[in-house]
Structures are given as structure tokens and as C-alpha cells.
Amino acid sequence: MELPAAVRKRAAKLRGLVLDLAPHAAERVTWDAISFFDPERGGPIKGSICQIVHRKGVLRLDFPLGEFMEDADGVLSGEAGRKGKRFVEIGPTEPGYGTLRGLIEASLAGPPKPKRLPAARKPRR
């Protein structure tokens, strides 16, 4: 993922914060974003912690499972047509370190890995 120089430093600090709080996280570039996920919970969506995204000149921290997490400071926004995904825009000074830390921690405390339902059995003939 190629970032403009103006946001590269902020993205690197954000990446460092995510890895400090979630050293167990797997990291992968998916959908033109840096995705962090808990491999014990699943892949980049089902086990999602967050994503560092740069869209239309704006650096964002996205939470694909954001509808399930607490937003104590009320900073998360949503996208039309993306029911569960929520995000926060990252500016030069806002939101602050404490807010970002709280969001990542809330995501880490998110929903437990869903149990798989047994496959439907075909009736015997």
C-alpha cells in the first residue's frame, strides 16, 4: 500500500500502536489497506481487529466489526451500505492517542469467535 508522504508518518505511528496493543495480530495488505486480525478468531474479516486505510486523501482506522464494539468517545462513523463497518478519520492531531487506544482495545474485546453451526445432514433414502 503506497501512502503519500504527508500521511506515511501518521500511518506508521498508528501501525505501531496497533502492534503494541495486539502483538499477536497477523498483518496483511488486503483491499488496499493494512489489515490486522486475530488468527485464532478468524481471517481479516471474522478475526478483524482493525484496518489502516487511505481513501480519497484521508487516513482512517477502520473496524470491519465496529457495530459490535464500544465507542466510549462517540467518534466512529459508518458508511452507507456497509452495515457493520465503522471508522474514525485520523488527522494530524485528532483523535488523540487515548481515544485511538480505547478503540483498538474495544475491538480486541469484541465479539468472541462465533461457533460454527453443524452442517445440515441430508436425509437418508
N, C-alpha and C positions, 0 to 999 in steps of 0.2 A: 504494500500500500504506500504510494508516494504522497507525501504531505508537503504543502507549501512551507517554506522556511518560517513564516510567521507563526504557524501553529505547531511545528515539529517539537519545539521545546516543551510546550504545554502538554502535548500528547505523550512525550517521554516521561514527564513527571506523573501524569495520570497512570500510565502503564506501571511505573514504579510503585505507586500507591496500591494498585490492584494486586500486584505480586507480593507486596509486603503483607497485605491482609489475607491473601489467598495463595500461599506458597505452593500449595498442592494443585493449583489450577493448571489445566492444559491450555495452551495458547495456539491459536490457528488463525490464519488470514482467510476469512470466508466472507462472501458477499461484499467484497471491497472494504472490509472492516477488520479490526483485530478483535477476535472473539476469545473470551476467557470462559472456561467451563469446568465443572467438576466431573471428571470421567467416571466417578462412582455413581453419579446421578444420571449420567447420560452424555450425549454429544453436545454440539454447540447450541442447540435449542433446548432440549429436555433437561440438560445439565447446566444450562446457561447461568453465568454469574453476571456478566456484562459484556458490552462491546464498545470499543473506541471507534467512532465513526466520524468521517469528514464529508459532509454533504453541502453542496451549494455555498461553499466558503465558511461553513460553520462547523466547529468541533463539538461533538456531542458524546455523552456517555449514555448508551442505550441499554435498556433492560428488557430483553425479549419476554421475560416472565414478570414484568413490572406490575401487572394488575394484582399479583399475589403478595406484593411486598409493602411494607410500611413506608410512608413518606412523611416523616415527622415534621419536616420544614415546608411541606407543600410545594416543592419545586419541580416535580415531574410533570411533563406534558405528554400528550398522546398524539397519534397520527390517525387521521380518518382512514377507516378501512383496516386498521391494524389493532384489533381488539385488545390483545394482551400486552403489546409492546408500549413501554413508556420511556421517556428520555429526559435528560437535562442538557441544556446548552452550556458549553464551557467557554467563558470569556477570559480576558486577561486577569481579572481579579475575582470574578463571581462565577459560580458559587464558591464559597470558602472551603478550605481543607476539611473542616469539621463536618460540613454538610455532605461533601463527597464521600468522606469516610463512613458516615452514617448510612448513606445509600448503599454503598458496597456491602457493609455489614448486614443491612436489611436483606439484601439479595442473597447473601451467604446463608442467612437464617430462613430463606424462602421455603417453598413447599418441599416436603420430603419426596424422594423418588417415588413416583406412583407405582403401585403394584400392577403387574401385568394380569390381565384377566385371562383365565384359561381359554384356549381356543375352543370354539364350538365344535362339538363332535357331530359327525354325520350319522344319521340313523342307520342301523344295520338293516339289511334287507333279508 
